[in-house]
Amino acid sequence: MSGSELKGGYGNLPEHVIIIIYSWLDISDRFSASLTCKRWAEAFHHPALWRHFSFVFRSKAHTRQLKCLDRHCIHLKSARIYVDPQITVNVENVCKVVTSLARSKERRLERIGVLFTAENPMFFQGNDILSSLAELFGPPDPNLSVMSQLIEVDLSGLNVAFTDIILNLLSSNHPNLEILNIQNTSLICKISPPGLLNFVQKCRKLKKLLCFHLSTSNEMMVAFTEKDRVPIRYLSFLCQRYDKFHPPISGDVWNKVVKALPNLRVALLFDHTIERDAIGDILHHQIPVVELSLRTMCELEKEMALVDSYYSDTIEKLIITTKGSDELQNLLLSFVEKASKLRVLHCYCGLKEETIQKILNMKPFLEQCTLKTEETFRAYTPKTYVGADARATVMDSRNYPALEEYMASLEIS
């Protein structure tokens, strides 16, 4: 583009318009656009463009994103980091980003999220990433100017086992935290009930908590009812196989919590590793369940009867992965008829055509819906997985195309 063309064209745009254009581009496209002219190159470094940023590390070439940190780290208020952990240099780059954020001379970071974009490779424990996060969560260097504390941490995409140490560092140094999501697909939950209780007691402004049911306790739930704290609005518990050894929250405690927190919304997520008998122990009629995921791949007639009896007045989103049967379909119809707040329904099993039509007639305005006959369901999920592959498949929303948008809507914002 010649100088005369720039004068009356893109090179003559007001700075705020250039910044708006940049805001719609990823970092690679921003860099290409910055080569347009001097004016665009200068706008590339405007602080407004570096308050919210997503790092993507999928190959060695993405290492160049680190160059942005030296100049713009002090501007970052929220950062999301997407990483393919199967490539070593990508993991190293994540650590460099987190460490740079921790050591920024003017720390303004309020929100951070880390997401694996591929399976956690064998033997990768994630200790290097956890060590970097420990520095970010821990006490800052006294020579640094800390402008803000963290108010949101999303580690749901970081598929490593978290420990009490991480939570203690976070709660001790960021007591104003409002949102925490540690509900990943790690096979092991190492956060103890006392560790989560300690976290809840320190973070008294907590509004949303997504964690493993294995880490919960009656004492933690009672802590939410204390009057000198911000009312918790949303709780999500992921229930897995080890919950058979863990006592569920008692009905008396749920009754106390619901009375003290009438606006509380609860999500219960059961993955396919949980033993069927444990599901009924965790479900309780006092729980204000708005989201329920029964992706267990076992027969669920008994459990669906409880859902129909307990939660018809509250549930907004229901996901069920099971074996189809006449009894299950009758229970599903009974539930749908009474569920006045139902907005999302994904049923991953074969249904009769008449059952599907009845559901659609009763709920014609569902925002999202997956209902399939036995024949179409087999074509929809043609591959059979076993062992560890089965677990990863069941928990990975990408294997359910109709569910991708719904799972994205659950992302903490």
C-alpha positions in Angstrom: 0.0 0.0 0.0 1.4 3.4 -1.0 1.6 6.4 1.2 -1.2 8.2 -0.7 -3.5 5.2 -0.2 -2.7 5.2 3.5 -3.4 8.8 3.9 -7.0 8.5 2.9 -7.5 4.8 3.9 -6.6 2.5 6.8 -3.6 4.5 7.8 -5.7 7.6 8.5 -8.2 5.8 10.8 -8.6 7.3 14.3 -6.7 5.4 17.0 -9.8 4.2 18.8 -11.1 2.7 15.6 -7.9 0.8 15.0 -8.0 -0.5 18.6 -11.5 -1.8 18.0 -10.4 -3.6 14.9 -7.4 -5.1 16.7 -9.7 -6.3 19.5 -11.4 -8.7 17.1 -8.1 -10.2 15.9 -5.9 -12.9 17.5 -2.3 -12.1 18.2 -1.0 -13.4 14.9 -3.4 -11.3 12.9 -2.8 -8.3 15.1 0.9 -8.6 14.4 0.3 -8.8 10.6 -2.0 -5.8 10.8 0.6 -3.8 12.7 2.9 -4.0 9.7 0.4 -1.8 7.7 2.0 1.5 8.7 3.5 3.4 11.6 0.1 4.4 13.0 -1.0 0.8 13.2 2.3 -0.3 14.7 1.9 2.3 17.5 -1.7 1.3 18.1 -0.6 -2.4 18.4 0.9 -1.5 21.8 -2.0 0.4 23.3 -2.6 -0.7 26.9 -6.4 -1.2 26.2 -5.5 -4.1 23.9 -3.5 -5.9 26.6 -5.9 -5.9 29.5 -7.5 -9.2 28.4 -5.5 -11.6 26.5 -5.5 -15.3 25.5 -2.2 -17.1 25.0 -2.3 -20.2 22.7 0.6 -22.7 22.8 0.1 -25.5 20.3 3.5 -25.5 18.6 7.1 -24.1 19.0 6.2 -21.2 16.7 3.8 -19.9 19.3 6.7 -19.2 21.6 6.9 -15.7 20.0 3.9 -14.7 22.1 6.2 -14.5 25.0 7.7 -11.3 23.5 4.5 -9.5 24.5 5.0 -10.1 28.2 8.0 -7.8 28.7 6.1 -4.8 27.5 2.5 -5.6 28.4 2.5 -7.8 31.4 1.8 -4.8 33.7 -1.5 -4.2 31.7 -3.0 -7.6 31.9 -6.1 -7.9 34.0 -7.3 -11.3 32.7 -5.4 -14.0 31.0 -6.4 -17.4 29.5 -3.8 -19.8 28.5 -4.5 -22.7 26.0 -1.8 -25.3 25.8 -1.1 -28.6 24.1 0.8 -30.4 26.9 2.1 -33.2 24.6 4.7 -30.8 23.3 7.3 -30.0 26.0 8.1 -26.5 24.8 4.4 -25.6 25.2 4.4 -26.5 28.9 7.6 -24.5 29.4 5.9 -21.5 27.8 2.9 -21.7 30.1 5.2 -21.7 33.0 7.0 -18.6 31.6 3.7 -16.8 31.2 2.5 -17.5 34.7 5.9 -16.7 36.2 6.0 -13.4 34.4 2.5 -12.5 35.6 3.6 -13.4 39.2 6.8 -11.2 38.9 5.3 -8.3 37.0 6.5 -5.0 38.6 2.9 -3.8 38.5 0.5 -6.7 39.0 -3.1 -6.0 37.8 -4.1 -9.5 37.1 -7.6 -10.4 38.4 -8.6 -13.4 36.3 -6.7 -16.4 35.0 -7.6 -19.6 33.3 -5.5 -22.5 32.1 -6.8 -25.1 29.6 -5.2 -28.2 28.1 -6.2 -28.6 24.4 -5.1 -32.2 24.2 -4.9 -35.2 26.5 -2.5 -35.1 29.4 0.5 -37.2 28.2 1.5 -40.2 30.2 3.6 -39.6 33.3 3.1 -35.8 33.1 2.2 -34.7 36.6 2.0 -31.0 35.9 4.3 -30.1 38.8 6.1 -27.5 36.8 2.8 -25.7 36.0 1.7 -26.1 39.5 4.9 -24.6 40.8 4.4 -21.5 38.6 0.8 -21.2 39.8 2.0 -21.5 43.4 4.3 -18.5 42.9 1.4 -16.5 41.3 -1.0 -17.5 44.1 1.5 -17.1 46.9 2.7 -13.9 48.6 4.2 -11.4 46.1 7.7 -10.0 46.3 7.6 -6.9 48.6 9.4 -4.9 45.9 6.5 -5.4 43.4 3.5 -3.1 43.2 0.4 -5.2 43.5 -2.6 -3.3 42.1 -5.1 -6.1 42.3 -5.7 -9.5 43.8 -7.2 -12.5 41.9 -11.0 -12.6 41.9 -11.4 -15.5 39.4 -9.4 -18.7 38.9 -10.4 -21.3 36.4 -8.3 -24.5 36.4 -11.0 -26.8 35.0 -9.0 -27.4 31.9 -5.8 -28.1 33.6 -6.0 -31.9 34.0 -3.6 -32.5 36.8 -4.2 -33.3 40.5 -4.5 -30.2 42.7 -3.5 -30.3 46.4 -4.4 -28.4 49.6 -1.2 -26.4 49.2 -2.4 -24.7 46.1 -5.8 -23.8 47.7 -4.1 -22.6 50.9 -1.8 -20.3 48.9 -4.7 -19.0 46.9 -7.0 -18.3 49.9 -4.2 -16.9 52.1 -3.1 -14.3 49.6 -6.2 -13.7 47.5 -9.1 -13.6 50.1 -11.2 -11.5 47.7 -11.6 -14.4 45.3 -15.1 -14.7 43.9 -15.0 -17.6 41.5 -13.0 -20.8 41.6 -13.3 -23.7 39.2 -11.1 -26.8 39.9 -13.5 -29.3 38.5 -11.2 -31.0 36.0 -11.1 -34.5 34.6 -8.1 -35.6 36.6 -8.4 -39.2 37.8 -7.4 -38.3 41.4 -8.7 -35.6 43.7 -6.1 -34.7 46.3 -7.9 -31.8 47.9 -9.1 -32.9 51.3 -12.3 -31.8 53.0 -10.4 -29.9 55.7 -8.4 -28.2 52.9 -11.5 -27.0 51.1 -13.1 -26.0 54.3 -10.1 -23.8 55.1 -10.3 -22.2 51.7 -14.0 -21.5 52.1 -13.5 -20.0 55.5 -10.8 -17.6 54.2 -12.5 -16.6 50.9 -15.6 -14.9 52.3 -16.5 -13.2 49.0 -16.8 -16.5 47.1 -19.8 -16.5 44.8 -19.2 -19.5 42.6 -17.4 -22.8 43.5 -16.9 -25.8 41.2 -15.1 -28.7 42.8 -15.1 -32.4 43.4 -17.8 -33.8 45.7 -15.0 -35.8 47.4 -13.6 -32.6 48.9 -16.9 -31.4 50.4 -18.1 -31.8 54.0 -21.0 -30.8 56.2 -18.7 -28.3 57.9 -17.9 -26.6 54.6 -21.6 -26.2 53.7 -22.4 -24.8 57.1 -19.5 -22.3 56.7 -21.4 -20.9 53.7 -24.3 -19.9 56.0 -22.2 -17.6 58.2 -23.7 -14.1 58.1 -20.4 -12.1 57.7 -19.8 -13.4 54.2 -21.1 -12.7 50.7 -23.9 -15.3 49.9 -22.6 -18.1 47.6 -24.7 -18.2 44.5 -23.6 -21.3 42.6 -22.1 -24.7 43.7 -21.1 -27.4 41.3 -20.0 -30.9 42.5 -18.4 -33.5 40.2 -19.1 -37.0 41.6 -16.8 -39.9 40.8 -15.9 -43.4 41.9 -14.2 -42.5 45.2 -17.4 -41.0 46.5 -18.5 -44.4 47.6 -16.1 -44.0 50.5 -17.1 -40.4 51.2 -20.1 -39.4 53.3 -22.6 -37.2 51.4 -23.8 -33.9 52.8 -26.6 -34.6 55.2 -30.2 -33.7 54.7 -30.2 -31.5 57.8 -27.3 -29.5 56.5 -28.9 -29.0 53.1 -32.0 -27.9 54.9 -30.0 -25.3 56.9 -28.2 -24.1 53.7 -31.3 -23.7 51.7 -33.0 -21.7 54.4 -30.0 -19.4 54.8 -29.3 -19.1 51.0 -32.6 -19.2 49.2 -31.0 -18.1 45.9 -28.4 -20.8 45.8 -28.2 -22.8 42.5 -26.5 -26.3 42.5 -25.1 -28.5 39.8 -24.5 -32.2 40.3 -22.3 -33.9 37.7 -21.9 -37.7 37.8 -19.3 -39.3 35.5 -19.3 -42.9 34.4 -16.8 -44.0 37.1 -19.2 -43.5 39.9 -20.9 -46.6 41.4 -24.7 -46.6 40.9 -25.5 -47.0 44.5 -23.6 -43.8 45.4 -25.8 -41.7 43.1 -28.9 -42.2 45.3 -26.9 -41.4 48.4 -25.8 -38.1 47.1 -29.1 -37.0 45.7 -31.4 -35.4 48.3 -34.7 -33.7 47.9 -33.5 -30.6 49.7 -30.8 -29.7 47.1 -31.8 -26.8 44.8 -30.5 -28.6 41.7 -30.7 -26.6 38.5 -28.1 -28.6 36.5 -27.9 -32.4 36.5 -25.6 -34.5 34.5 -26.0 -38.3 34.7 -23.3 -39.4 32.2 -22.8 -42.8 33.9 -23.5 -45.2 31.0 -25.5 -47.6 33.4 -29.2 -48.2 33.9 -30.8 -45.2 35.6 -34.4 -46.0 36.1 -34.2 -45.8 39.9 -32.2 -42.6 39.8 -34.5 -41.0 37.2 -37.4 -41.7 39.5 -35.6 -39.7 42.2 -34.9 -36.9 39.8 -38.6 -36.8 38.7 -39.7 -36.8 42.4 -37.1 -34.3 43.7 -36.1 -31.8 41.1 -39.0 -31.3 38.6 -39.5 -27.8 39.9 -35.9 -26.7 39.8 -33.9 -28.3 37.0 -33.1 -26.2 34.0 -30.5 -28.4 32.3 -30.4 -32.2 32.2 -27.9 -34.5 30.6 -28.3 -38.2 30.7 -26.2 -41.0 29.2 -27.7 -44.4 29.8 -29.3 -47.5 28.4 -32.7 -47.0 26.9 -35.7 -48.8 28.3 -39.5 -48.4 28.4 -39.5 -47.6 32.1 -36.8 -44.9 31.6 -38.7 -43.3 28.8 -41.9 -43.2 30.9 -40.0 -41.6 33.7 -38.4 -39.1 31.3 -41.8 -38.2 30.0 -43.1 -37.7 33.5 -40.2 -35.5 34.4 -40.4 -33.3 31.2 -44.1 -32.8 31.7 -43.6 -31.3 35.2 -40.2 -29.6 34.6 -41.5 -26.0 34.0 -38.0 -24.5 34.0 -36.3 -27.0 31.7 -34.3 -25.2 29.0 -31.7 -27.8 28.0 -32.2 -31.6 27.5 -29.6 -33.9 26.1 -30.5 -37.6 26.3 -27.8 -40.0 25.0 -29.7 -43.2 24.5 -32.1 -44.7 22.0 -35.7 -43.4 22.4 -38.9 -44.4 20.6 -40.1 -42.0 18.0 -43.3 -41.4 19.9 -41.4 -40.5 23.1 -39.3 -38.0 21.2 -42.4 -36.4 19.7 -44.2 -36.2 23.0 -41.2 -34.5 24.6 -41.0 -32.0 21.7 -44.8 -31.3 22.0 -44.5 -30.7 25.7 -41.4 -28.5 25.4 -41.3 -27.0 21.9 -39.1 -24.1 23.0 -36.1 -25.9 24.5 -33.0 -23.9 23.9 -30.9 -27.0 23.2 -32.0 -30.6 22.8 -30.6 -34.0 21.8 -33.2 -36.8 21.3 -32.5 -39.7 19.0 -34.1 -43.0 18.1 -32.2 -46.2 18.6 -31.1 -46.3 14.9 -29.9 -42.7 14.7 -28.3 -43.0 18.1 -26.1 -45.9 16.9 -25.1 -43.9 13.9 -24.4 -40.9 16.1 -22.0 -42.7 18.4 -20.6 -45.5 16.2 -17.4 -46.1 18.1 -17.1 -48.1 21.3 -14.5 -47.1 23.9 -13.2 -49.1 26.8 -11.0 -48.4 29.9 -9.2 -45.0 30.1 -10.4 -44.1 26.6 -14.0 -44.6 27.7 -13.6 -42.2 30.6 -12.0 -39.5 28.5 -14.7 -39.9 25.8 -17.6 -39.7 28.2 -16.2 -36.5 29.9 -15.1 -34.8 26.7 -18.0 -32.7 25.3 -16.3 -32.6 21.9 -17.5 -36.2 21.4 -21.1 -34.9 21.6 -21.4 -32.2 18.9 -24.8 -31.0 20.0 -23.4 -30.5 23.5 -20.5 -28.3 22.7 -22.4 -25.0 22.9 -24.1 -26.0 26.1 -20.8 -26.9 27.8 -19.4 -23.6 26.7 -22.3 -21.9 28.3 -21.3 -23.4 31.7 -17.9 -21.7 31.4 -17.4 -19.2 34.3 -17.5 -15.6 33.0 
